[in-house]
Amino acid sequence: MEVNYRWKKHYKTAKYPIRQPAWLTWVIWILSKICLIGKKYTLEAIDMDGLEPPYIIFSNHQAFIDFELAAMYTHPRKVNNVVNIDGYHMMPWLLTWIGSICTRKFTNDIHLVKSIRHVLREKGDVLCMYPEARYSPIGTTAILPDSLGKLVKQNKVPVVVMLHHGNYLHTPFWNYRKPRKCPLYTTMTQILTAEQVEAMTADEINAAIRTAMEYDEYKWQRENNIRITEPFRAQGLHKVLYKCPHCGKEAQMEGKGTDLTCHACGKKYVLKEDGSLEATEGETQFSHIPDYYEWERGQVRAEILEVLRTQEGQALLADIVRKEISKQK
C-alpha cells in the first residue's frame, strides 16, 4: 500500500486540555448509559468514601466499553483522559472538546507531564490514564512503565485503580465485532492516599500500582464460573495464537467456530465454555490461553537473540543504535 505523504493531518499537542463544563459530564453519562443498555454490569467502589478530586485513575484497557463504564462511575466529576494521537484521526475536534490530552505512545512528552499537572494541581480535577497503552491482546496485564511512580510522586494526589473484568471476554481484541454474553464487573479502588504517596518512594508506588493492576481474564472466568456458550467463541483466535505448539509451524492456525486448528499437522483444540483449551486428540500442550501466548512470546524472544548472536544481527543492531543516537542529536 502506498502512503500519501502529501496529505497529512497536523495536531497541536503542546496545549493544555479543555476543562469539561458541568453540562458535558451529564451528556457523557447519558450517552454511556444508552450504550450500556442490554449489558449486565456491576460497579463496585472500594475505599472510595469521601474521596474528592484531584486524583489519578489508572485503568486496565480491554475494550472500548472501558470508557463508558468509567464515565458511569466518575460522573459528575470533571475528567481528562490521556489519549494517543492515533485516536484523533477521525474526530479530533470531539476529543479536544471533551478535554482529552493528546500524546504519542512510547515517547518522552514533557508537555503531557505539564498537562497532567495542570489538570490535577491547577484545576483540581480527575486525570484518567490507561498505562498499558493498548487493548489487552490476551486478557492479562501488559508492561507498566516505571514513570508512573514518578508521575504520582510529582503530583502528590491519591491514586485510584479502575480494574475491569469481563470486557475482554465480551469483545476480545481478536474478534471485537461479535460480542459475547458475559457479565461486566468494574472495581474502583483507592490504593494510595495523598499522605501515603508523600511517604513512599517512586519504586514503592510502582510496586503498589502493579500489584493492584494484575488481572487474568481467563482465570477470572473460571473462578466465577462464567460460561461463554456462543458457537463462534474461537472465531479469530489464531490472530493471537498463531503458532502451533505441536509442530511449530506459524500462520497455519485457524480459529473457527469453537475450534482452533493447525492446517499443517491437523492438531485441533476446542475452546470450551469455561475459556480453557482442550485437544481433541493427544496431549493438550496449553489449556490456559495466556500460557500459550507467553510461550509464543518466548519463542520470538529466543529467535531474536539467536539472530543477534550472528555477525549480521550485531551489524543490524549497531546500525539501529546509530540511527537512534542521530535522531536524539
Rosetta blueprint (number, residue, H / E / L):
1 M L
2 E L
3 V L
4 N L
5 Y L
6 R L
7 W L
8 K L
9 K L
10 H L
11 Y L
12 K L
13 T L
14 A L
15 K L
16 Y L
17 P L
18 I L
19 R L
20 Q L
21 P L
22 A H
23 W H
24 L H
25 T H
26 W H
27 V H
28 I H
29 W H
30 I H
31 L H
32 S H
33 K H
34 I H
35 C H
36 L L
37 I L
38 G L
39 K L
40 K L
41 Y E
42 T E
43 L E
44 E E
45 A E
46 I E
47 D L
48 M L
49 D L
50 G L
51 L L
52 E L
53 P L
54 P L
55 Y E
56 I E
57 I E
58 F E
59 S E
60 N L
61 H L
62 Q L
63 A L
64 F L
65 I H
66 D H
67 F H
68 E H
69 L H
70 A H
71 A H
72 M H
73 Y H
74 T H
75 H L
76 P L
77 R L
78 K L
79 V E
80 N E
81 N E
82 V E
83 V E
84 N E
85 I H
86 D H
87 G H
88 Y H
89 H L
90 M L
91 M L
92 P H
93 W H
94 L H
95 L H
96 T H
97 W H
98 I L
99 G L
100 S L
101 I E
102 C E
103 T E
104 R L
105 K L
106 F L
107 T L
108 N L
109 D L
110 I H
111 H H
112 L H
113 V H
114 K H
115 S H
116 I H
117 R H
118 H H
119 V H
120 L H
121 R H
122 E H
123 K L
124 G L
125 D L
126 V E
127 L E
128 C E
129 M E
130 Y L
131 P L
132 E L
133 A L
134 R L
135 Y L
136 S L
137 P L
138 I L
139 G L
140 T E
141 T L
142 A L
143 I L
144 L L
145 P L
146 D L
147 S H
148 L H
149 G H
150 K H
151 L H
152 V H
153 K H
154 Q H
155 N H
156 K L
157 V L
158 P L
159 V E
160 V E
161 V E
162 M E
163 L E
164 H E
165 H E
166 G L
167 N H
168 Y H
169 L H
170 H H
171 T L
172 P L
173 F L
174 W L
175 N L
176 Y L
177 R L
178 K L
179 P L
180 R L
181 K L
182 C L
183 P L
184 L E
185 Y E
186 T E
187 T E
188 M E
189 T E
190 Q E
191 I E
192 L E
193 T L
194 A H
195 E H
196 Q H
197 V H
198 E H
199 A H
200 M L
201 T L
202 A H
203 D H
204 E H
205 I H
206 N H
207 A H
208 A H
209 I H
210 R H
211 T H
212 A H
213 M L
214 E L
215 Y L
216 D E
217 E H
218 Y H
219 K H
220 W H
221 Q H
222 R H
223 E H
224 N L
225 N L
226 I L
227 R L
228 I L
229 T L
230 E L
231 P L
232 F L
233 R L
234 A L
235 Q L
236 G L
237 L H
238 H H
239 K H
240 V L
241 L L
242 Y L
243 K E
244 C L
245 P L
246 H L
247 C L
248 G L
249 K L
250 E E
251 A L
252 Q L
253 M E
254 E E
255 G E
256 K E
257 G L
258 T L
259 D E
260 L E
261 T E
262 C E
263 H L
264 A L
265 C L
266 G L
267 K L
268 K E
269 Y E
270 V E
271 L E
272 K L
273 E L
274 D L
275 G L
276 S L
277 L E
278 E E
279 A E
280 T L
281 E L
282 G L
283 E L
284 T L
285 Q L
286 F L
287 S L
288 H L
289 I H
290 P H
291 D H
292 Y H
293 Y H
294 E H
295 W H
296 E H
297 R H
298 G H
299 Q H
300 V H
301 R H
302 A H
303 E H
304 I H
305 L H
306 E H
307 V H
308 L H
309 R L
310 T L
311 Q H
312 E H
313 G H
314 Q H
315 A H
316 L H
317 L H
318 A H
319 D H
320 I H
321 V H
322 R H
323 K H
324 E H
325 I H
326 S H
327 K H
328 Q H
329 K L
